[in-house]
Amino acid sequence: METWRVLAAVIVGPAVSLVGVALATNFRGVTEWHVRRSMSTAGVLRRVPPWRWLPDVPHEERLARFILLERVVGVVFAVGGAMILITVGYNILTGQPMRTVK
């Protein structure tokens, strides 16, 4: 079994899980901070004509929707990181090499 893949998975798995948990639980306001930064960065796109058909909702309502969406994405990241760790653990215990796409 190639050692670098196992080490990479052991590092990436918890990192993805921690980011996912931080987003899902809004740990120290990280989700709200990220959404506010993203909305301010993408604020110039609000004036682009193809998106004018979207309803004009208040800023706080849009913020709440994006925070909810990002919290759902955080749950997906947390589950994905846990799946990485489970897969690596299973491969180590069975001695099978990690499958790759070539």
Secondary structure, DSSP 8 states (H G I E B T S, - for coil): --HHHHHHHHHHHHHHHHHHHHHHHTGGGHHHHHHHHHHHHGGGGGG-GGGTTS----HHHHHHHHHHHHHHHHHHHHHHHHHHHHHHHHHHHHT-------
